[in-house]
């Protein structure tokens, strides 16, 4: 499973991440980026953020021996 994480200590609500989002999956609430379900994980928001507030988190699938 993938997820875009927002660091609340770095996000300034500048909307540059939102401008780069082709899926229109980002809203700004209380001066913080909020990533919606329609995110396609293109990572343009991560590239556009000058404050390095966004990152991609990927949960690795469990191998059969871990189940």
Biotite code that builds the C-alpha atoms (Angstrom):
import biotite.structure as struc

atoms = struc.array([
    struc.Atom([0.000, 0.000, 0.000], chain_id="A", res_id=1, res_name="UNK", atom_name="CA", element="C"),
    struc.Atom([1.242, 3.480, -0.863], chain_id="A", res_id=2, res_name="UNK", atom_name="CA", element="C"),
    struc.Atom([0.540, 6.752, 0.870], chain_id="A", res_id=3, res_name="UNK", atom_name="CA", element="C"),
    struc.Atom([1.731, 10.345, 0.573], chain_id="A", res_id=4, res_name="UNK", atom_name="CA", element="C"),
    struc.Atom([2.661, 11.617, 4.024], chain_id="A", res_id=5, res_name="UNK", atom_name="CA", element="C"),
    struc.Atom([2.562, 15.297, 5.007], chain_id="A", res_id=6, res_name="UNK", atom_name="CA", element="C"),
    struc.Atom([4.954, 16.537, 7.693], chain_id="A", res_id=7, res_name="UNK", atom_name="CA", element="C"),
    struc.Atom([2.898, 19.124, 9.620], chain_id="A", res_id=8, res_name="UNK", atom_name="CA", element="C"),
    struc.Atom([6.062, 20.760, 10.934], chain_id="A", res_id=9, res_name="UNK", atom_name="CA", element="C"),
    struc.Atom([7.270, 21.509, 7.405], chain_id="A", res_id=10, res_name="UNK", atom_name="CA", element="C"),
    struc.Atom([4.048, 22.139, 5.454], chain_id="A", res_id=11, res_name="UNK", atom_name="CA", element="C"),
    struc.Atom([3.309, 25.861, 5.109], chain_id="A", res_id=12, res_name="UNK", atom_name="CA", element="C"),
    struc.Atom([0.090, 25.558, 3.118], chain_id="A", res_id=13, res_name="UNK", atom_name="CA", element="C"),
    struc.Atom([1.681, 27.330, 0.150], chain_id="A", res_id=14, res_name="UNK", atom_name="CA", element="C"),
    struc.Atom([-0.427, 25.322, -2.363], chain_id="A", res_id=15, res_name="UNK", atom_name="CA", element="C"),
    struc.Atom([2.504, 24.500, -4.677], chain_id="A", res_id=16, res_name="UNK", atom_name="CA", element="C"),
    struc.Atom([1.856, 20.792, -4.145], chain_id="A", res_id=17, res_name="UNK", atom_name="CA", element="C"),
    struc.Atom([-1.772, 21.312, -5.148], chain_id="A", res_id=18, res_name="UNK", atom_name="CA", element="C"),
    struc.Atom([-0.822, 23.156, -8.330], chain_id="A", res_id=19, res_name="UNK", atom_name="CA", element="C"),
    struc.Atom([1.265, 20.189, -9.487], chain_id="A", res_id=20, res_name="UNK", atom_name="CA", element="C"),
    struc.Atom([-1.376, 17.563, -8.731], chain_id="A", res_id=21, res_name="UNK", atom_name="CA", element="C"),
    struc.Atom([-2.967, 16.315, -11.960], chain_id="A", res_id=22, res_name="UNK", atom_name="CA", element="C"),
    struc.Atom([-5.458, 14.160, -10.027], chain_id="A", res_id=23, res_name="UNK", atom_name="CA", element="C"),
    struc.Atom([-6.707, 17.174, -8.040], chain_id="A", res_id=24, res_name="UNK", atom_name="CA", element="C"),
    struc.Atom([-6.238, 15.077, -4.902], chain_id="A", res_id=25, res_name="UNK", atom_name="CA", element="C"),
    struc.Atom([-4.893, 17.780, -2.573], chain_id="A", res_id=26, res_name="UNK", atom_name="CA", element="C"),
    struc.Atom([-6.837, 20.195, -0.422], chain_id="A", res_id=27, res_name="UNK", atom_name="CA", element="C"),
    struc.Atom([-5.447, 22.796, 1.947], chain_id="A", res_id=28, res_name="UNK", atom_name="CA", element="C"),
    struc.Atom([-7.090, 22.767, 5.373], chain_id="A", res_id=29, res_name="UNK", atom_name="CA", element="C"),
    struc.Atom([-5.889, 24.913, 8.279], chain_id="A", res_id=30, res_name="UNK", atom_name="CA", element="C"),
    struc.Atom([-2.763, 25.814, 6.269], chain_id="A", res_id=31, res_name="UNK", atom_name="CA", element="C"),
    struc.Atom([-1.843, 22.128, 5.771], chain_id="A", res_id=32, res_name="UNK", atom_name="CA", element="C"),
    struc.Atom([-1.937, 19.892, 2.710], chain_id="A", res_id=33, res_name="UNK", atom_name="CA", element="C"),
    struc.Atom([-4.411, 17.004, 2.907], chain_id="A", res_id=34, res_name="UNK", atom_name="CA", element="C"),
    struc.Atom([-4.021, 14.182, 0.384], chain_id="A", res_id=35, res_name="UNK", atom_name="CA", element="C"),
    struc.Atom([-7.307, 12.681, -0.825], chain_id="A", res_id=36, res_name="UNK", atom_name="CA", element="C"),
    struc.Atom([-8.242, 9.172, -1.942], chain_id="A", res_id=37, res_name="UNK", atom_name="CA", element="C"),
    struc.Atom([-8.061, 10.109, -5.607], chain_id="A", res_id=38, res_name="UNK", atom_name="CA", element="C"),
    struc.Atom([-4.245, 10.383, -5.356], chain_id="A", res_id=39, res_name="UNK", atom_name="CA", element="C"),
    struc.Atom([-2.518, 8.405, -8.144], chain_id="A", res_id=40, res_name="UNK", atom_name="CA", element="C"),
    struc.Atom([0.937, 8.563, -6.486], chain_id="A", res_id=41, res_name="UNK", atom_name="CA", element="C"),
    struc.Atom([2.574, 10.413, -9.375], chain_id="A", res_id=42, res_name="UNK", atom_name="CA", element="C"),
    struc.Atom([4.735, 12.226, -6.779], chain_id="A", res_id=43, res_name="UNK", atom_name="CA", element="C"),
    struc.Atom([4.493, 15.608, -8.493], chain_id="A", res_id=44, res_name="UNK", atom_name="CA", element="C"),
    struc.Atom([3.427, 17.108, -5.176], chain_id="A", res_id=45, res_name="UNK", atom_name="CA", element="C"),
    struc.Atom([6.637, 15.823, -3.579], chain_id="A", res_id=46, res_name="UNK", atom_name="CA", element="C"),
    struc.Atom([8.718, 17.340, -6.373], chain_id="A", res_id=47, res_name="UNK", atom_name="CA", element="C"),
    struc.Atom([6.888, 20.679, -6.193], chain_id="A", res_id=48, res_name="UNK", atom_name="CA", element="C"),
    struc.Atom([7.197, 21.156, -2.423], chain_id="A", res_id=49, res_name="UNK", atom_name="CA", element="C"),
    struc.Atom([10.042, 23.589, -1.626], chain_id="A", res_id=50, res_name="UNK", atom_name="CA", element="C"),
    struc.Atom([9.784, 22.732, 2.094], chain_id="A", res_id=51, res_name="UNK", atom_name="CA", element="C"),
    struc.Atom([10.254, 18.944, 1.691], chain_id="A", res_id=52, res_name="UNK", atom_name="CA", element="C"),
    struc.Atom([7.029, 18.386, 3.625], chain_id="A", res_id=53, res_name="UNK", atom_name="CA", element="C"),
    struc.Atom([5.774, 15.482, 1.525], chain_id="A", res_id=54, res_name="UNK", atom_name="CA", element="C"),
    struc.Atom([7.090, 11.954, 1.217], chain_id="A", res_id=55, res_name="UNK", atom_name="CA", element="C"),
    struc.Atom([6.007, 8.645, -0.264], chain_id="A", res_id=56, res_name="UNK", atom_name="CA", element="C"),
    struc.Atom([5.422, 5.814, 2.181], chain_id="A", res_id=57, res_name="UNK", atom_name="CA", element="C"),
    struc.Atom([5.209, 2.286, 0.827], chain_id="A", res_id=58, res_name="UNK", atom_name="CA", element="C"),
    struc.Atom([4.215, -0.683, 2.932], chain_id="A", res_id=59, res_name="UNK", atom_name="CA", element="C"),
    struc.Atom([6.103, -3.702, 1.664], chain_id="A", res_id=60, res_name="UNK", atom_name="CA", element="C"),
    struc.Atom([3.964, -6.792, 1.101], chain_id="A", res_id=61, res_name="UNK", atom_name="CA", element="C"),
    struc.Atom([4.570, -9.624, 3.560], chain_id="A", res_id=62, res_name="UNK", atom_name="CA", element="C"),
    struc.Atom([6.291, -12.688, 2.234], chain_id="A", res_id=63, res_name="UNK", atom_name="CA", element="C"),
    struc.Atom([4.628, -16.083, 2.668], chain_id="A", res_id=64, res_name="UNK", atom_name="CA", element="C"),
    struc.Atom([7.053, -16.958, 5.457], chain_id="A", res_id=65, res_name="UNK", atom_name="CA", element="C"),
    struc.Atom([5.901, -13.923, 7.500], chain_id="A", res_id=66, res_name="UNK", atom_name="CA", element="C"),
    struc.Atom([2.203, -14.800, 7.301], chain_id="A", res_id=67, res_name="UNK", atom_name="CA", element="C"),
])
